[in-house]
Amino acid sequence: MDDKSGGLKTNEQIIEELTKDLESSCIRVNDDAASNDVGDSVAKSGDLSDSYCEHVRTNGDNADRCEMEGKGDTNLPKDFVDEDTLKDRELTLSEDEKEALRAEAEKYKDKGNDLFKREEYQEAISVYTQGLQTCPLAYNKERSILYANRAAAKLKCLDRESAISDCTKAIELNPDYVKVYVRRAKLYEETDKLDEALEDYKKILTLDPGHIEANHATRRLPPLIHERNEKLKAEMLGKLKDLGNMVLKPFGLSTNNFELQKDPSSGGYSVKFHQNPS
């Protein structure tokens, strides 16, 4: 039928207007849904990233990256080993996975040993650290060897205090590790910690009574310790005397007016005053 009045709309025009609003409404709904899907995808991607990082921690080179990204702490030393993270990781590992990681850590140890032989000590330290980040905590002996070897490399770099720390860690993991006791005793002596060195040598003799170096050291160190203590005592008494003279000077006195006398029977001391000291 023709539209004679000019004001009436055809059925096709009416349907077109109605479906136009409906179409735009559907587009908005689909856009919102798509946006939500992207948000969920990102969130899931984040979750996967976290899971991936947990998984990657089991591998040497990536362990550092994931650990540092997770903590965001750039002040940690390069040889830092986060044993709390390793403990958490170990809860999810099967025995076969632990054994695979132990074998991987063994490869790091062998590589570190090769670098050590080539006198590439800094590189050896880094590789031993990767081994420690890989080896499960359940393997005390293997981890003890890695700490001991890293201490040897640090000693070559003259990083004595850090080497002592690694020796201590190795001994904690393996209390009968004579070789490391010897290494730590030498380090203690080199850093003027003679009492600690003597204790380590004594411990060595309980584990190996025939150890020649420890036998010599237990005879050599006591006189050195006594000499050092006497020197320290003299320095301390000298400082106390200077302080006493400063306090007594306003009274016209000095420490020379006072004499310490030892009682042979009790071992105690008494103070004797001299008005006019010679």
C-alpha positions in Angstrom: 0.0 0.0 0.0 1.2 3.5 -0.9 1.9 6.1 1.9 -0.6 8.7 0.6 -0.7 10.8 3.7 3.1 11.3 3.8 3.1 11.1 7.7 2.6 7.4 8.2 5.7 5.1 8.4 5.9 1.8 6.7 6.2 -1.4 8.6 9.8 -1.7 7.5 10.7 1.7 8.9 9.0 0.9 12.3 10.9 -2.4 12.6 14.2 -0.8 11.7 13.8 1.9 14.4 12.9 -0.7 17.1 15.7 -3.1 16.2 18.3 -0.2 16.1 17.9 0.5 19.8 17.9 -3.2 20.6 21.1 -3.7 18.6 23.0 -0.8 20.3 21.9 -2.2 23.7 23.3 -5.6 22.8 26.6 -4.1 21.7 27.0 -2.3 25.1 26.3 -5.6 26.9 28.8 -7.5 24.9 31.4 -4.8 25.3 31.0 -5.0 29.1 31.2 -8.7 29.0 34.4 -8.6 26.9 35.9 -6.1 29.3 35.2 -8.4 32.2 36.7 -11.4 30.4 39.9 -9.4 29.9 40.0 -8.5 33.6 39.6 -12.1 34.6 42.3 -13.1 32.1 44.7 -10.6 33.5 44.0 -11.7 37.1 44.4 -15.4 36.0 47.6 -14.4 34.3 48.9 -12.9 37.5 48.0 -16.1 39.4 49.8 -18.1 36.8 52.8 -15.8 37.0 53.0 -16.4 40.8 52.7 -20.1 40.2 55.4 -20.0 37.6 57.7 -18.0 39.9 57.2 -20.6 42.6 58.0 -23.4 40.0 61.0 -21.5 38.6 62.5 -21.1 42.1 63.4 -24.8 41.7 65.9 -23.9 39.0 69.2 -22.3 39.7 69.6 -19.3 37.3 65.9 -18.3 37.7 65.9 -18.7 41.4 67.6 -15.4 42.0 65.3 -13.5 39.6 62.0 -14.8 41.1 63.2 -14.4 44.6 64.3 -10.8 44.1 61.1 -9.9 42.1 59.1 -11.3 44.9 60.9 -9.5 47.7 61.9 -6.3 45.8 64.9 -6.1 48.1 68.0 -5.1 46.2 70.1 -4.6 49.4 70.6 -8.4 49.9 74.1 -9.7 49.2 74.6 -11.6 46.0 75.4 -14.8 47.9 72.2 -14.6 50.0 70.3 -17.9 50.2 66.7 -17.5 51.3 66.1 -20.8 53.2 62.6 -19.7 54.2 61.6 -19.7 50.5 63.4 -23.1 50.0 61.5 -24.5 53.0 58.1 -23.4 51.5 59.1 -24.8 48.1 60.0 -28.1 49.6 56.5 -28.7 51.0 55.2 -29.1 47.5 57.9 -31.3 46.1 57.8 -35.1 45.7 60.7 -37.3 46.6 61.5 -37.7 42.9 61.5 -33.9 42.4 63.8 -33.5 45.4 66.2 -36.0 44.0 66.2 -34.3 40.6 67.1 -31.0 42.3 69.8 -32.6 44.3 71.3 -34.0 41.1 71.1 -30.5 39.5 72.8 -29.0 42.6 75.6 -31.6 42.2 76.2 -30.3 38.7 76.5 -26.7 40.1 79.0 -28.0 42.6 81.1 -29.7 39.9 81.0 -26.6 37.8 82.0 -24.4 40.8 84.9 -26.8 41.5 86.2 -26.4 37.9 86.0 -22.6 38.2 87.9 -22.8 41.5 90.7 -24.9 39.9 90.9 -22.2 37.1 91.2 -19.6 39.8 88.0 -17.9 38.8 86.9 -17.5 42.4 84.1 -14.9 42.0 82.4 -17.0 39.3 82.8 -20.1 41.5 81.1 -18.3 44.4 78.2 -17.4 42.2 77.8 -21.0 40.9 78.1 -22.5 44.5 75.3 -20.1 45.5 73.1 -21.3 42.6 73.7 -24.8 43.9 72.6 -23.8 47.4 69.5 -22.2 45.9 68.7 -25.4 44.1 69.6 -28.2 46.5 66.6 -29.1 48.8 67.1 -28.5 52.5 66.7 -32.2 53.2 70.2 -32.9 51.9 72.3 -31.6 54.7 75.6 -33.2 53.6 75.3 -31.9 50.0 74.5 -28.4 51.2 77.3 -28.5 53.8 79.8 -29.3 51.0 78.5 -26.4 48.9 78.9 -24.0 51.9 82.4 -25.3 52.6 83.5 -24.9 49.0 82.0 -21.4 48.8 83.9 -20.5 51.9 87.2 -21.7 50.3 86.5 -19.5 47.3 85.7 -16.5 49.5 89.0 -17.1 51.4 90.8 -16.8 48.0 89.0 -13.4 47.6 90.1 -12.4 51.1 86.5 -12.1 52.2 87.3 -13.7 55.6 84.3 -12.7 57.6 81.9 -14.1 55.0 84.0 -17.2 54.7 83.7 -17.8 58.4 80.0 -17.5 58.2 79.9 -20.1 55.4 82.2 -22.4 57.4 79.8 -22.0 60.4 76.8 -22.9 58.2 78.6 -26.0 56.9 79.5 -27.1 60.4 75.8 -26.6 61.5 74.8 -29.0 58.7 77.6 -31.5 59.4 79.0 -31.2 62.9 81.8 -33.7 62.2 83.2 -31.9 59.2 86.9 -31.8 60.3 88.1 -30.1 57.1 85.9 -27.1 57.7 86.8 -26.9 61.4 90.4 -26.6 60.2 89.5 -23.9 57.7 87.5 -21.9 60.2 90.2 -22.2 62.8 92.8 -20.7 60.4 90.3 -17.9 59.5 89.8 -17.1 63.1 93.5 -16.9 63.7 93.9 -14.7 60.7 91.3 -12.3 62.1 92.9 -12.3 65.6 90.1 -14.4 67.1 92.6 -16.6 68.9 90.2 -18.0 71.5 87.7 -19.1 68.9 90.6 -20.6 66.8 91.8 -22.6 69.9 88.3 -23.9 70.5 88.0 -25.2 66.9 91.4 -26.9 67.2 90.3 -28.6 70.4 87.1 -29.7 68.7 89.1 -31.2 65.9 91.1 -33.3 68.4 87.9 -34.7 69.7 87.0 -35.8 66.2 90.6 -36.8 65.1 93.0 -37.1 68.1 95.9 -37.6 65.7 95.4 -34.4 63.8 99.0 -33.0 63.6 98.0 -29.3 62.9 95.5 -29.2 65.7 97.9 -30.8 68.1 100.5 -28.1 67.3 97.9 -25.3 67.5 96.6 -26.3 70.9 100.2 -25.9 72.2 101.1 -22.9 70.2 98.0 -20.7 70.8 97.7 -20.5 74.6 101.0 -18.5 75.0 99.9 -16.2 72.2 96.5 -15.7 73.9 98.2 -15.0 77.3 100.5 -12.5 75.7 97.6 -10.8 74.0 95.6 -10.7 77.2 98.5 -9.2 79.2 99.0 -6.5 76.5 95.3 -5.7 76.6 95.4 -5.6 80.4 98.3 -3.2 80.4 96.5 -1.0 77.9 93.4 -1.0 80.0 95.3 -0.2 83.2 97.1 2.6 81.4 93.8 4.2 80.4 92.4 3.8 83.9 95.5 5.4 85.3 95.2 8.4 83.0 91.5 8.7 84.0 92.4 8.5 87.7 95.1 11.2 87.4 92.6 13.5 85.7 90.1 13.0 88.6 92.8 13.3 91.4 94.7 16.3 89.9 92.3 18.9 91.5 93.1 17.4 94.9 96.8 17.6 94.4 97.0 13.8 94.1 97.8 11.2 91.5 97.5 7.5 91.1 101.1 7.3 92.3 99.7 8.0 95.8 98.0 4.6 95.7 99.5 1.2 95.6 97.7 -2.1 95.0 98.8 -4.9 97.3 97.8 -8.5 96.6 96.9 -10.8 99.5 98.7 -14.1 98.9 96.2 -16.1 100.9 93.0 -14.8 99.3 94.3 -13.6 96.0 92.4 -10.3 96.5 93.8 -6.8 96.4 93.9 -3.9 98.9 94.8 -0.3 98.2 97.6 1.4 100.2 97.8 5.2 100.3 101.2 7.0 100.3 101.2 10.7 101.2 104.5 11.4 99.5 105.1 8.8 96.9 108.7 8.3 95.8 
